[in-house]
Amino acid sequence: MKNLILGPSPHGNCEGVRRRDVLKAGALTYFGLSLPQFLALRCASAAPQKADAVILLWLAGGPSHLDTFDPKPDAPSEIRGQFQAIETNVSGVQISEHLPLTAKVMDKVALVRSLSSQIAAHEQASQYLLTGYRPLPTLEYPSYGSVIAKELGSRNSMPPYLGIPDAGRAGQSGFIGAAYNAFEVPDPSLPNFQVQDVNPPGRVDEDRMARRRGFAQRMSDRFARSLPDDRVRAVDEFYTKAYDLIHSTGAKKAFELSAEPQEVRDRYGMTTLGQGALLARRLVEAGARFITVNKGGWDTHDNNFARLSGVGGGAMRRNAGPGGLLPELDKAYAGLLSDLADRGMLDKTLVILMGEFGRTPRVNPRGGRDHWSRCRFAAFAGAGVRGGQVIGKSDAEGGVPAERPVSVEDVATTLYSALGIDYHKQYVTPTGRPIHLAQGGAPIKELYG
């Protein structure tokens, strides 16, 4: 019985019956299960796919939950901070006054206010949140985007996994191989934004490109025969994908952000996060599977309120941009959700907003908030997520979950499940160690309740 798999057939849907299934069902009768019962079990274990793509807005540095999506208006000032709470279009749900556009789309958002873990160091926490695994010094786990690239592959010649302007060290492919690393795109808010890798080098025509590709393939084959190494295969895979991308008209057009009307670009905001979110929408339309839009600057140990709001603080608002971190997030997030909904894309696109941890409930003497992992927010929208709800609750100070704690592992299983990926599946490390895609945890059932 150890080889019995109660899951979807790799060669058909859950209603297909093969000779192997009949033989398995014959064995099952010994345990009191009939063929119809076996097929019902197999269908029940198949994860229904809710999302075609994922856009992750990653707030690197750790955003303050109290100053964004979990305000504490009745707490003392040293906890409440300088910002006021405002009502949203969901009765009883308040968020920061510096997110007024987001307040108008909260009916599309399921807000988790009780995400908790025990890791409060940037790199380790980022690895934890972006892989679902507590980091180890002896093994690098693959990020969500890399696993999705491996499991689902490319579509329409688009790279399946992209990072704007990068995916960060924690967003890498780990032990599954460099072929599944993110295709990194420059900051799309730059005036001279251009993705050079989607166009052939100057004065290189089609025939010359074909000859170069043939030569590279022959050399790669020789290396592969004499040195069967994952790094050789990764380079070969890279060149194959690059060639496909250069020759795909639709894929190349996806990167032409200048084709968007200026009104649309302004709606998202002419910032890293804003233009990154807009480009992510275009990439999803073209066939990308997973896009990380990475915006740093959220490590607000000092001058937290000026850096978040863009009001006051002068030069202390480093990394915040001219308008502050929250106004940038507000336009980008609200613009993305509204645009996806208007285009009929939100039904199949899962949008996740989070960072590696939150910030301390109490404001420090420098007017900042320090690292805090025991409680923070994560926001989910699209792909069947029931918006307009809050999942979990933090205590009166925002220090620990008071209701329905959610784990990092729950986030991992939720993401894979939404894409129809079996999170119980095992990979094998180079040393022969079996690793499940997710370790423990369960999909956040309230998202689809």
Secondary structure, DSSP 4 states (H G I P E B T S, - for coil): -TT---S--TTS-TT---HHHHHHHHHHGGGT--HHHHHHHHHHHSPPP--SEEEEEEETT---STTTTS--TTS-HHHH-SPPEEE-SSTT-EEETT-HHHHTTGGGEEEEEEEE-S--SHHHHHHHHHHSS--BTTB-PPPHHHHHHHHH--BTTB-SEEEES---GGGS-GGG-GGGS-EE---TTSTT---GGGSPPTT--HHHHHHHHHHHHHHHHHHHHH---HHHHHHHHHHHHHHHHHT-HHHHHHT-GGGS-HHHHHHH-SSHHHHHHHHHHHHHHHT-SEEEEEE-----SSSHHHHHH-SS-GGG-TTS-TT-HHHHHHHHHHHHHHHHHHTT-TTTEEEEEE-S-EE-SSPPTTS---EE-SSEEEEEESTT---SEEESEE-TTSSSEEE--EEHHHHHHHHHHHTT--TT-EEE-TTS-EEESS-S----GGGG-
